[in-house]
Amino acid sequence: MLSLAMLAGVLTPPAWGKSSWPFWSRYAERFITPEGRVVDPDRSSMTTSEGQSYALFFSLVANDPRAFQKILTWTEDNLARGRISSNLPAWSWGKNNDDQWGVLDANSASDSDLWIAYSLIQAGTLWQRPDYAAKGASLLHRIAQEEVVEIPRLGPVLLPGKTGFHTADTWVLNPSYLPLPLLYASGNVDPRGPWKQMARNLPFWLEESSPGGFAMDWVQCNLTNCSPIAGPGNTTGTPRGSYDAIRVYLWAGIAGKDTPGNKRLLKTFSPMLSYMKAHPLPPESVAADSAILSASGPASFAAALIPFAFNSGEYALTGRLRQRVAASISPSTGLLGSPARYYDQNLALFALGWQQRFFRFAPDGTLKVPWKA
């Protein structure tokens, strides 16, 4: 006999419909609530603006406007005080020390803000929703006002958040917060804004702050140079490239060789490919001098390197990385790894979605999807 809970499960339709992108459907069923909140089970069911922003992008790629609207509504109502065109989203939401659910840290995360603005603008075009486009353009303007600063030698740069990353003549930056396609696309919407100059200058300071040719999680720039630092959350005191920096390779890979400046990024960070030719797994953590701090990176790191290896012409390595990822897909869940972890799935969704041609970026950053000619 069915219990009441089982019966409710039978009678309640699934929150997320099946799409032509099975990985996205499995991810949504596992990590997104019916209300549109992306949950990270490994962090006390916390929600971040990062997770919301990525889910908006993936639901757009999957041509799932119902999911897109649910995710957007939850994000606006809970992270942006009901109006995302006027308020930068708080970066974290969850249960506080008083067992109350709500915003944990009201500071912003600029990469998430940029992904949200980009997805809204692209959705406005692809779904013919001028309201989305207008909302995205307003958010983009607010990002330029509140999260962009002018740094000598570098020009305009996106700070990681609205507060806490600038003191006197020192600026703290996160190299993984600036995907080239998003910067160029932002420049198309706001041609008088800082975006295209930011994109043109990005390869220079990324190269300068990566002396060993491996991307770093955090860097510090002053009036004369940019150099790696330990950064927030790194209790070792040793600058490193790890869970943030892996996205630098990912963004350079999915941007494509024809994106202005991207060939330089592929060359700058090619030491990662040289390392991979001689080792079965990507490193989990690399020091600024290229010393390997932790050798066994997760399968999601291998996934993130697939577009980078392919666009660098390393086709044999691309095939080996794909095999590594395929072997790590759980037959029972269809997700990466066991247990399936939130961040791993997001790296894989970007990498495998690109590899399987669910999306591509034009050289000017415009989103290209197969369901829209």
C-alpha positions in Angstrom: 0.0 0.0 0.0 1.3 3.5 -0.9 2.0 5.8 2.0 0.7 9.3 1.9 4.2 10.6 1.1 4.5 8.1 -1.8 1.0 8.9 -3.0 1.8 12.6 -3.0 4.9 11.9 -5.1 2.8 9.9 -7.6 0.1 12.6 -7.9 2.4 15.6 -7.9 3.8 16.5 -11.4 7.6 16.9 -11.5 8.8 20.4 -10.9 11.1 20.4 -13.9 10.0 19.0 -17.2 12.3 16.9 -19.4 14.3 18.8 -22.0 16.4 17.9 -25.0 19.4 18.3 -22.7 19.2 15.3 -20.3 22.1 16.4 -18.1 20.4 19.7 -17.3 17.1 17.9 -16.6 18.9 15.6 -14.1 20.7 18.5 -12.5 17.5 20.5 -12.1 15.6 17.6 -10.5 18.4 17.0 -8.0 19.5 20.5 -7.1 16.7 23.0 -7.8 13.6 23.3 -5.6 10.1 23.6 -7.3 10.2 27.3 -6.4 13.5 27.9 -8.4 16.1 27.8 -5.7 19.4 26.1 -6.4 20.6 24.2 -3.4 24.1 23.1 -2.4 23.6 20.1 -0.1 27.3 20.2 0.9 27.0 23.7 2.3 24.0 23.2 4.6 21.6 23.6 1.7 22.9 27.1 1.1 22.0 29.0 -2.1 24.4 31.4 -3.9 23.9 33.9 -6.6 26.4 31.8 -8.6 24.1 28.8 -8.6 21.1 31.0 -9.6 23.0 32.7 -12.4 24.3 29.4 -13.9 20.8 27.9 -13.7 19.4 30.8 -15.6 21.9 30.3 -18.3 21.4 26.6 -18.5 17.6 26.9 -18.6 17.9 29.4 -21.5 20.2 27.0 -23.4 17.7 24.2 -22.8 14.9 26.4 -24.1 13.0 26.1 -20.9 11.2 29.4 -20.3 9.2 28.0 -17.4 12.3 27.1 -15.4 14.0 30.3 -16.3 11.1 32.4 -14.9 10.9 30.3 -11.7 14.7 30.7 -11.1 14.5 34.5 -11.9 11.5 35.1 -9.7 13.2 33.3 -6.7 16.4 35.2 -7.3 14.7 38.6 -7.5 12.5 38.0 -4.5 15.1 36.5 -2.2 18.5 37.9 -3.2 17.6 41.3 -4.9 14.9 42.7 -2.6 12.3 42.1 -5.3 13.9 44.2 -8.0 17.0 42.9 -9.7 17.2 45.9 -12.1 17.7 48.1 -9.0 19.6 45.9 -6.5 22.6 43.8 -7.0 21.8 40.3 -5.7 23.2 39.1 -2.3 25.7 36.4 -2.9 24.5 33.9 -0.2 21.2 32.8 1.3 20.5 30.0 3.8 19.8 29.2 7.5 21.5 31.6 9.9 22.6 31.0 13.5 19.0 31.7 14.7 17.7 28.9 12.4 16.0 31.5 10.2 16.2 31.3 6.4 17.3 34.4 4.6 20.3 36.4 3.2 23.6 35.4 4.9 25.8 38.0 3.3 24.4 41.0 1.4 27.6 41.6 -0.5 27.4 40.9 -4.2 29.3 38.5 -6.4 30.1 40.3 -9.7 30.6 37.2 -11.8 27.1 36.0 -10.9 25.6 39.4 -11.6 27.3 39.4 -15.0 25.9 36.0 -15.9 22.4 37.0 -14.8 22.5 40.2 -16.9 23.9 38.2 -19.9 21.2 35.5 -19.6 18.4 38.1 -19.4 19.7 40.0 -22.4 20.1 36.9 -24.5 16.7 35.5 -23.4 15.2 38.8 -24.5 16.5 38.2 -28.0 16.0 34.5 -28.3 12.5 34.4 -26.7 11.5 37.8 -28.0 11.0 39.1 -24.4 11.9 42.8 -24.4 11.1 42.9 -20.7 14.0 40.4 -20.0 16.3 42.4 -22.2 15.4 45.7 -20.4 15.9 44.1 -17.0 19.3 42.7 -18.1 20.4 46.0 -19.5 19.5 47.8 -16.2 21.4 45.2 -14.2 24.4 45.6 -16.5 24.3 49.4 -15.9 24.2 48.8 -12.2 27.2 46.4 -12.3 29.2 49.1 -14.2 28.3 51.7 -11.6 28.9 49.6 -8.5 31.3 46.8 -9.3 33.7 48.3 -11.9 36.7 50.4 -11.0 39.5 52.0 -13.1 42.9 50.6 -12.2 46.1 52.3 -13.5 47.7 50.3 -16.4 44.7 48.0 -16.6 41.8 50.3 -17.3 38.3 49.3 -16.2 38.2 46.0 -14.2 35.4 44.1 -12.6 35.9 43.8 -8.8 34.7 40.5 -7.3 32.0 42.3 -5.3 30.6 45.7 -4.4 32.6 46.0 -1.2 35.8 44.6 0.4 38.2 44.3 -2.6 39.9 47.7 -2.7 42.1 49.5 -0.2 44.2 52.6 -1.1 46.2 51.6 -4.2 45.6 47.9 -4.0 42.8 45.9 -5.7 42.0 42.2 -5.2 40.7 40.5 -8.4 39.4 37.0 -9.2 40.6 35.9 -12.7 37.6 33.5 -13.1 35.0 36.3 -12.8 35.5 37.6 -16.4 34.5 35.3 -19.2 35.4 37.0 -22.5 32.1 36.3 -24.3 30.2 38.0 -21.6 32.4 41.1 -21.7 32.1 41.5 -25.4 28.3 40.8 -25.4 28.0 43.5 -22.7 29.8 45.9 -24.9 27.3 45.3 -27.6 24.4 46.3 -25.3 26.3 49.1 -23.7 28.8 50.4 -26.3 29.8 53.4 -24.2 30.4 51.3 -21.1 33.6 49.7 -19.8 33.1 46.3 -21.3 35.1 46.1 -24.5 38.1 47.9 -23.0 37.9 45.4 -20.1 37.9 42.5 -22.5 40.9 43.9 -24.5 43.0 44.3 -21.3 42.0 41.0 -19.7 44.6 38.8 -21.4 47.4 41.2 -20.3 46.8 41.1 -16.6 45.9 37.5 -16.6 49.2 36.7 -18.1 51.1 39.0 -15.7 49.4 37.5 -12.7 50.2 33.9 -13.7 54.0 33.7 -13.8 54.1 29.9 -14.0 51.4 29.7 -16.7 48.8 28.3 -14.4 45.7 30.3 -13.6 45.4 31.6 -10.0 42.3 31.8 -7.8 43.0 35.3 -6.6 45.4 38.1 -7.6 46.3 41.5 -6.2 47.0 44.5 -8.4 48.7 47.7 -7.5 50.1 50.7 -9.4 53.0 48.6 -10.9 52.0 44.9 -11.2 49.5 42.1 -10.6 50.6 39.1 -8.6 49.0 36.0 -7.0 47.7 36.1 -3.4 46.1 33.5 -1.1 42.8 35.4 -1.2 39.5 34.8 0.6 38.9 31.4 2.0 42.5 30.2 1.6 43.8 29.5 5.1 47.2 28.2 4.0 48.5 31.6 3.1 49.9 30.1 -0.2 48.7 31.6 -3.5 47.2 28.8 -5.6 45.1 27.9 -8.6 42.3 25.5 -7.7 38.5 25.5 -7.6 38.1 29.1 -8.8 40.9 29.1 -11.3 39.7 26.0 -13.1 37.0 28.3 -14.6 39.7 30.4 -16.3 40.5 27.4 -18.6 36.8 26.6 -19.0 35.9 30.2 -20.1 38.8 30.3 -22.5 37.8 27.0 -24.0 34.1 27.8 -24.5 34.9 31.2 -25.8 36.4 29.8 -29.0 39.6 30.7 -30.9 37.9 33.5 -32.9 37.0 35.6 -29.8 39.4 38.6 -29.8 42.2 38.0 -27.3 41.3 34.4 -26.6 44.2 32.9 -28.6 46.5 34.7 -26.2 44.7 33.1 -23.2 45.0 29.7 -24.8 48.7 30.2 -25.1 49.2 31.8 -21.7 47.6 28.8 -19.9 49.0 26.1 -22.1 51.2 24.7 -19.3 48.1 23.0 -18.0 47.9 21.0 -21.2 51.6 20.2 -21.0 51.0 18.9 -17.5 48.0 16.8 -18.6 49.9 15.1 -21.4 52.1 13.5 -18.7 49.6 12.9 -16.0 46.3 11.0 -15.8 44.4 13.7 -13.8 44.3 17.5 -13.6 45.9 18.9 -10.5 43.5 19.9 -7.8 45.8 22.8 -6.6 48.8 24.5 -8.2 51.2 27.1 -6.6 52.1 30.3 -8.4 55.6 28.8 -9.2 53.9 25.8 -10.9 54.6 23.4 -8.0 51.8 20.9 -7.7 50.2 21.2 -4.2 47.5 18.5 -4.7 47.7 16.2 -7.7 44.4 14.4 -7.9 41.8 16.8 -9.2 38.1 15.8 -9.5 36.5 14.6 -12.7 34.8 18.0 -13.0 38.3 19.5 -13.6 38.8 17.1 -16.4 35.5 18.2 -17.9 36.4 21.9 -17.6 39.5 21.3 -19.6 37.8 19.6 -22.6 36.9 22.8 -24.5 40.3 24.3 -23.6 42.2 21.2 -25.0 40.0 21.0 -28.1 40.4 24.7 -29.0 44.2 24.3 -28.4 44.3 21.6 -31.1 45.1 18.8 -28.5 42.6 16.3 -29.9 44.1 13.2 -28.4 44.1 14.8 -25.0 40.5 15.9 -25.5 39.5 12.3 -26.2 41.3 11.2 -23.0 39.6 13.8 -20.9 36.2 12.9 -22.4 36.8 9.2 -21.5 37.7 10.2 -17.9 34.5 12.2 -17.5 32.3 9.5 -19.1 33.7 7.0 -16.7 32.7 9.2 -13.8 29.0 9.6 -14.8 26.9 7.6 -12.3 24.7 5.1 -14.0 22.0 5.5 -11.3 21.8 9.3 -11.4 23.2 10.3 -14.7 25.2 13.0 -12.9 29.0 13.4 -12.5 30.5 11.6 -9.5 29.1 9.7 -6.5 27.9 11.5 -4.6 27.0 14.1 -7.1 28.2 17.6 -5.9 26.7 20.9 -6.9 29.9 22.6 -8.2 31.1 19.5 -10.1 27.8 19.4 -12.1 28.1 23.1 -13.0 31.5 22.8 -14.4 30.4 19.7 -16.3 27.2 21.4 -17.6 29.3 24.2 -19.1 31.9 21.9 -20.6 29.8 19.1 -21.9 27.0 21.4 -23.0 29.6 23.2 -25.2 31.2 20.0 -26.3 27.8 18.5 -27.3 26.9 21.7 -29.1 23.9 22.7 -26.9 25.4 26.1 -27.0 28.3 28.1 -28.5 29.3 31.8 -28.4 29.8 34.0 -31.5 33.1 36.0 -31.5 31.1 39.0 -30.2 29.7 37.0 -27.3 26.2 36.4 -28.7 24.7 33.1 -27.5 24.2 30.5 -30.3 21.7 27.6 -29.7 20.6 25.0 -32.1 16.9 25.6 -31.5 17.1 29.1 -32.8 18.2 29.6 -36.4 
